[in-house]
Structure formats: structure tokens, C-alpha cells
Amino acid sequence: MQRSDVTIDIEQYFRRIGYEGVVNCELQTLRSIVLAHATSIPFECIDPVAGTAVSIELDAIFDKLVCRRRGGFCFEQNALLASVLRQIGFDVDELSARVWYNTAEGTIPPRTHVFLAVTVNGTRWLADCGLGGSTPSGLMELDQFGVEQALVGEIRRIVPIKDRLVPTFMLQLRQGDLWEDIYEFTGESMPKSDQAMANWWASCHPESKFRKNLIVAVLNRDGTRCTLVNREFTRRRSAEVLERIKINHPNQLHELLGDRFGLNLPDPNALANLFG
């Protein structure tokens, strides 16, 4: 279980994400830190694919994402972000969600996502740096329902889901004329004990998509996104594919991870299983 007395080196974190702005509890500071994080620390599930369990102890997260300049998934990314924001003085809640994005039709995904609700001057803002290729490109007002919210290069909204015994909401992304479901949530907090259970499932269970698939993604400052799924790399703007690369050799994969995502893997054989 994560200790409550762990603090992190905020200056080192700021260097990792390239943040040089003011440090206060204002909305613009929150907006700038979240965008800097999302465009600097990639989402990745390299450890689960390689058969290595993911630790969500804060000191382990800091060592991996900041000191070793790796990436991670939601339980790492948003725990690191939450810790930084709390040390600055922001009011942060960690909320649970059920991700529908890229879920096979006819299946109900487990509740294995955590995102942040950050309160500034009485308004709650959704902040999330851990959703892979669908990580929001900015903050959203959490309690604005049915209202289109413009982020960097995309439009999102939060809508109530009808006919639920407990009030439930869906985060959606506009794709052309259609709205794509991203994740549902009730506003229930996700304590560290629940995160530990969900993290075990995501990183260790043989049916977890993060055990079966290499997924790496990062948001770029111009609103484009780079995504790697197994052996296919794409760079896109919204639904438009700008570049596609098929990866045929482990050396090509390692070079791409470094060039496009800034990831340097110490073990050259960590992902050899992707090539049979």
C-alpha cells in the first residue's frame, strides 16, 4: 500500500515535463502542468507485455517515469500528477472509471481506470494523463453535462447515462458527426486499495489487454498524437492518419520508441516476443 508520507522532487518532475511556469493554485497553472505532462511522459505498458508487474508505490513511479524517463499507464501517470498537484496545494480527488474506448462489442470492461478531479475556486476539473491514445488534450469542467468543451485539437463532452440506478456519466469524444464513448464514471473515489486491485488485473492478469498488446501513445503540442499498437505506428490528427509505419524488426522498434516517444529501453530483448 502506498505510504502517505512520501513526497517527490517537484523541480525534477518539472524538468522532466519541461515546465518553467509559476507554481501556484491557479487554473492556468493547473492547465499548463497537465498539458506539459501529457505531452512529455508517454502512456506505455511495456512492463506488462514483458511480464514485469507494475508497482504503484509513489517512489517506484517517480523513479520509473521521472528518473528513468519511462512512461506508464493510468495508475502511474495520474498518481504522479496527483502527488505533484497536492504538494503545490491543489484539492485533488482520484475517481474510478470504466473504459469503453477500444472495447470489443458485446463485452463489459472492468472498472480499471483512475482519473483526477481537481477543484479550483469551487469548480471541479477533470484531469487525466493516463488514457493512452485517447488521453484528453486538456482540462474539462467535470460538472458541465451535455456541453461541448473545446480542448487542443478536439471536442469532448460529458453526458448523463439514462436508466442507471446510480447517477452515471459518460465522457465522449467527437469524431466527425459522431460521438465516441470513452469512459463512464459515477464520481466515486478510487482509494489506493481499489487501485492496487485494478492495477494487478491490468498488469498481471493474462486476459488484460495490457498483457496481450504493446500500447504506447503520446499527445503532441500541436494536437496530433503518436500511437504504437504492437508493431504498427501511427501519427494522426483527430481521425486523420498522417503517417503509418509497419515495424518488422526489434531494432526498428527500439529506434522508433526512442525517436518518437523518447523511451530508452535498457533491455533489448524486453519486447522480443512481439516478433515471434
C-alpha positions, 0 to 999 in steps of 0.5 A: 500500500502506498505510504502517505508520507512520501513526497517527490522532487517537484523541480525534477518532475518539472524538468522532466515535463519541461515546465518553467511556469509559476507554481501556484493554485491557479487554473492556468497553472493547473492547465499548463502542468497537465498539458506539459505532462501529457505531452512529455511522459508517454502512456506505455505498458511495456512492463506488462507485455514483458511480464514485469508487474507494475508497482504503484508505490509513489517512489517506484513511479517517480523513479520509473517515469521521472528518473528513468524517463519511462512512461506508464499507464493510468495508475502511474501517470495520474498518481504522479500528477496527483502527488505533484498537484497536492504538494503545490496545494491543489484539492485533488480527488482520484475517481474510478472509471470504466473504459469503453474506448477500444472495447470489443462489442458485446463485452463489459470492461472492468472498472480499471481506470483512475482519473483526477478531479481537481477543484479550483475556486469551487469548480471541479476539473477533470484531469487525466494523463493516463488514457493512452491514445485517447488521453484528453488534450486538456482540462474539462469542467467535470460538472458541465453535462451535455456541453461541448468543451473545446480542448487542443485539437478536439471536442469532448463532452460529458453526458448523463447515462439514462436508466442507471440506478446510480447517477452515471456519466459518460465522457465522449469524444467527437469524431466527425458527426459522431460521438465516441464513448470513452469512459463512464464514471459515477464520481466515486473515489478510487482509494489506493486499495481499489487501485492496487486491485485494478492495477494487478488485473491490468498488469498481471492478469493474462486476459488484460489487454495490457498483457496481450498488446504493446500500447504506447501513445503520446499527445503532441503540442500541436494536437496530433498524437503518436500511437504504437499498437504492437508493431504498427505506428501511427501519427494522426490528427483527430481521425486523420492518419498522417503517417503509418509505419509497419515495424518488422524488426526489434531494432526498428522498434527500439529506434522508433520508441526512442525517436518518437516517444523518447523511451530508452529501453535498457533491455533489448530483448524486453519486447522480443516476443512481439516478433515471434 
